[in-house]
Amino acid sequence: MTRRQADSKTMKEKRTRAKRTCEYTVRCRKANTHYGYSDYTPGRGGKYAASFLSGFTGILITDDYAGYNQVDHDQRPLCWAHGRRYFVDALEGIEEETGDSIAYRLLVQMAKIFHIEAKLQKRTKKEREKERVLRERPLVEQVFVWAKTGWPDRDGKRRKKSRR
């Protein structure tokens, strides 16, 4: 299945008096082929993302920008680095100990994943893929197990899932 990573950035157009234009960029990977494609649009609205990515089928990896909600896709996993921000925000302003909180535990798990990823950057593509399966995949899978079954307390007992 084709995977595409899409991103957008707002910029001022220098040649016209337009207040802003938006560049949509897609990086694609299919069968060991990497390529990129960019387009400039008069705004950042979802209609431009939908137009830019029309006809796409496959996995669309994006940040949490709502404009991508209008894009037809098979799956849309969000970027872990962008998702991490919500858990950091959840801990801001909390004065009591946060070590038992779900947000804190998830951030610790993400830090382990990001640490492994940082160490893999100088490895070959094949080595990175192998190490990701061996070292990162169990950590990622554990997050999804916790999300489905409840988060364990420090003593190993399961917490009930929260709707928040």
Secondary structure, DSSP 8 states (H G I E B T S, - for coil): --EEEEEEEEE--SSS--S-EEEEEEEEEETTEEEEEEEEES---HHHHHHHTTT--SEEEB-S-GGGGGS--SB--B-HHHHHHHHHHHHTT--S--TTSHHHHHHHHHHHHHHHHHHHTTS-HHHHHHHIIIIIHHHHHHHHHHHHH--B-TTS-B------
